Amino acid sequence: MILKSLSLVNYKNFDTQSFSFNEKINCFVGNNGVGKTNVLDAIYHLSFGKSYFNPVATQNIKHNQDFFVVDGLYEKAEKEEKITVSLKRGQKKMMKRNGKIYERLSDHIGLLPLVIISPADRDLIVEGSDTRRKFIDGVISQSDKDYLRDLLAYNKVLVQRNSLLKYFALNNTFNNDTLDIYNEQLHNYANHLFEKRAEFLEAFIPIFKERYQAISNGNEVVNLTYKSDLFEDDLLTLLNTNINKDKALQYTSVGIHKDDLRFEIETHAIKKFGSQGQQKSFLIALKLAQFDFIKAQSKVNPILLLDDIFDKLDENRVAQIIALVDKENFGQLFISDTHAERTENTIKQVHQDYKMFKL
């Protein structure tokens, strides 16, 4: 699968801009603030229907404009796919595939597999469990429609249960029968999601460790540990046990929406004990393992976006990553960097076609 061309209208800092891409390596170079990352984010937008960097959709519209449009022309399985994502202020975001509007954005997920590696990934280490859960869910959802459907359903029921708990508190009332309906639904969805997450991590962790060993020359031992309330008991039992706590808090305090991943280096939390270089290598290994997993599941080479790949990495570790790209079939690669010469010299080590875009 390759992205042949990209067209932007009123997207972030761009008025109108078009790009025609090399099927192997594409490098965006230029000073900070010229829009290198914005181009990568537009490509991400076409795969996921949202920005990687800005969750507020309207903030992706250029200042003083009313709308944005991003168009991408892909080649997949010897067929052309035209994907359009657009947003007008005051209206719902719209996605089209070959001119046909998607009824649900979730129907699009998985069509155009993609992995992004960015300095913003540090949030996976420093932010709360929600960020790490989204990582797990994002990887599984690209190749498992049932998982995504059940995840959306679980979250919908969770909102309803939390609203009911607030209603009970505001009206000084309680109805166990109504609560039981939500408990049963959450329990059923949670079982499936928990099993899928555990199954995914069993396959994913060895791939991740292998990737880290390659990047770090085998000098450090890392691990991922899956943490979930459901290791203690089934969700129905946990919800009943914690009902008084939930009534006091007015939200659901146990469940798979509290799951987390512990990131470790030499058995210690990497957040506290890992250097910047180790943390960056950890995150890159995590994303390359994501690439491997999605590729194996979808039988398609995901597009790989490397945003500011040289940030906080010594040249030896960058060389290790470039070597991996050189000897393996990575498909199409997009890179952003502030130093054109550094990028081109590094890319020349990879015996592949490339194209430079100076913004």
N, C-alpha and C positions, 0 to 999 in steps of 0.2 A: 504494500500500500504506500502510495506517495501523494504528497500535496503538490500539485502542479503549479497552481497560482493562487494568489490572495489579493483581495481588493478591500480597501477600507474607505469608509465615508463617515466623517465626523466622529471617528473612534479615538477617544482620549485626545492626544495632541495632534492627530492627523486630520487635515481637511479631506483631501482625496489622495490616495496612494495605492499603486498596484505593484505587485512583485511577481516575477516568473522564476520558479525555483529549480535548482539542480536536484536530481533525484537522489543524490548522496549527501553532501555536506553543504550547508548554507550558513554564512557567518555575517552577523550584523555588528558593525563596528562604528564607533563615534564617541563623542564626549557624553558625560552624564547629562540626562535630561532631554536627549534628542529623540527618544522613543524606541530604543532597541528592545527593551523589555516589553513595551506595549505591543510590538509586532508579535513577540512570542505569546503574549497573553491573548491576542486575537486568535492565534492558532489554537490555543487552549480552549477559548470560547467556542470554537467550531466543534470541538469534541464533546464538551460538557454543558454547553448552553449557559455558561456563566464564567465570570472572571476568576482567575486563580488568586489575584491580589486584592481585588476590591469587591466585597460582598454586596455593596449598595449599587444595584444595576444602573441607576440613572447617573451615577458618578463616572460611568464609562462613556457618557456622551460628552463631546467636546463643549467647552465653555461657550455660552451664548448660542448654542444650537438646540434644536428640538428633538433630534433623533440621531441614531447611528445605524449603520449597516455594515456587516462583515460578510464577505462572500469568499468561499473556498471551492476550488475545483480539484477533486481527488481522482486518482486512478486506483481502483481496488478490484482484484480478481478480474482484470482485463475489462472492467467497466468504468465509465466515468460517473462520478457522484458529485453533484453540485449542492453544497450546503450553504444556507443563508441564515444568519441570526441578526435580528433587528429589534430595535426598541424605540418607541416614541414616548415622550413624556406624557404621563397620565394614562398610558395604555399598557396592556400586557405584553411581555416579551414574546416574540414570534420566531419560531424556527421552521425552516422549510428544507425538505430533501427532494431535489429534482423538481422544485416548484410546488410540491405538495406540503401543506402545513401539518405539522405534528399536533395531534390533539393533546398529548402529554409529552413534556420535555423528557421524562424518564424513558420513553420509548426509543429515544435516540442514543442513550448511553450504551456504549459497547460497539457501536457501528465503526467508530474511528478511534481505535485504541491509541492512547498517548500517555507518556510519562514526562513529567517536568522535574528538573533538578535546579533549585534556586536558593539564594541566600535566605529567602523567606521560609524555607523548610526548617530553619532553626526553631520555629514555633513548635515543631513536633517534640523538641527537647524541653523548651522552657515554658510552654503553655500548659494548660490543664488537660485532663484526660479526654475531653471532647475532641481536641485536635487529633489525638492518636486514634480514637475510634473512627473518626472520619477517614483517616488514612486506610485503616483496615477495610471499612465499608466501601471506600472508593476502589480499592484493588479488586475486591470480590465482585462488586456490582458490574464491573466492565465485562465480566464473562458469565454472570449468573443473574438472569432476569428474575427468577423466583426469589432470590435473596433480596434484590432491590424492592420487589413488590411487597414482601413480608416486612422489610425494614420500614417502608413508608407507612404500612398499615399499623405496625407496632407503635410508631411515633404518633400516629393519629389517635389511637386508643389511649396512649399515655397522656396526651393533651386533654382528652375527655375526662380521664380519671382525675387528673390534677384539678381541672375545673370543678368537678364534683366535690372534691375535698375542700376547695375554697368555698363552695356553696354551703356545704355543711357547717363550716366555721362561721360564715357570715349570718346564717339563719339559725344557728344554735340547734341543729337537727342532725339526724344520722339515719341512713337507710342501708342496711347491710345487703339486702337483695340486689339493689341497683349496683352497689360496689362489686358484688360477686360476679356480675356479668362482665364488667371490665377486667376483673382479676383473671377470669377464665380465658378471655381473649388474649390478654398480655402473656399469660402462661403458655398458650399454644404457639403464638408467634415466637416467643423467647426461646422455646426449646429448639426450634428449627435454626434460628439465628445463632444461638450459642454453639450448636453442633457444627454449623458451617464455619464459624470463626475458629473454633478449636481445630477443625480439619484443615482449614487454610493455613493456620500458623504451624501446624505439624509439617506441612509441605514447604512452607515459606522460610522458616528459621534456618534450616541447613543451607538453603540457597544464599540467604543473607550472610551467614558466617563465611561461606566460601568466597563471596564477593569481597567481604572486608579483608580476608586474608590476602587476596590478590592486590588490593589497594595499599595495604599497610606492610606488604612483604612478610606477612606472617608473624609480625612482632608482638601482637596484642591479642588477647582473648576477649571476645564480646558475646553478648547473649540478649535475647528478647524473652521476657516472661509474660505470659497472658494472665491477667488478674480479672476474676469475675465472681460476683455473688453466687452464681449458679454452680460453682465448685462446692459450695457449702450445702445447698439444698435446692429442690425445685422451686420455681418462682411462686407458685400458688402457696406453698408453705411459708415462704419468706414474706409474701405480702400479708398473709394472715398474722404472722408473728409480729410484724412491724406496724400493724394498723394504728396503734396508739401514737407511735412516733409520727406516722404519716399525717394523722389528724392534727397533731400539734404543729407540724411543719407546713401543712397544707400543700404538700406535693409528695410524689412517690419516691421514697428514699432508697429503694432496692430495685435491682433489675439489670438487664443487659445494657441499659442506657447509662450505667455507672462503670461499665467495663473499662479496663486500661491495659496498656502495654508498659512494662518496666524495661527501660533501656540500660544495659549494664556493660561496663568495661572492667575486666579483672574482678568480677563479682560486685563492683561498686556502681552506684548510679552515675551514669556518664554526665548528667547535668552538673553534678558537684565535683567529680574527679577527672573528667576528660578535658584535655587541652582543646583549644579552638580547632587545631588541625585534626585531632582525634574525633571531635564532634562532627566536623565537616566530612571526614572520611566515613564515619558511621552513617550519616545521612545519605551520602552518595551510594554506599553499599546497600542501604535500605531501598533506594530508588532503582538501582540496577537490578536488585532482586525482584522488585515490583515489575520491572521490564521483563525479566526472565519468566516470571509466573504468568503474566498476561499473554506473553508470546506463546507459551506452552498451552494455555487454555484456549486461546482464540485462533491459534495456527496462523497468526498475522504478526509481522514485525511492527510493533507500535512506533509511532513517531516519537523521537526523543528530543526534548528541549533542554538545552544547557544554558541557563541564565547566569551570566557572570561566574562562570565555572572556576576562574582563577582566584576568586575571592577567598582569602584566608587559607589557601592551599599552597604548600611549597611545590617547587617545580618537579620534584621527584614523584609526588603523588599525582600531579597532573599528568606526568609522563606515563604513569601506570594506567590511568583512565584512558588516555589516548591509545596506548598499546592494546587495551581491551577492545576498543572500538575498531582498531586496525585488524585484529586477527579474528574477529567474530562478525557474523552477519547482523549488523545493527539496523539495517534499513536506512531510513532518512533521518538526518541529524540537523538541528538548528542550534546555533551558538551565538551568544551575545558577549561582547567584551569591549572595554574602552581603548585597548591598545591594538591597532590593526596589525602592526608588525609582529607583535608577540603571538597573536592569533594565527597569522599566516605561517609563521615559522613552525609553530606547533602542529598545525594541520598538514604541513608538508611532510611531516614524519609519517602520516597516514597515507598510504598509497591508494587514495581514492580521489575521484573528481570533487571539486569544490567550487563555490561561487561566493564572492565577497560583496557585501552591500554596505557602502559607506553612507551613513545617515548624517 
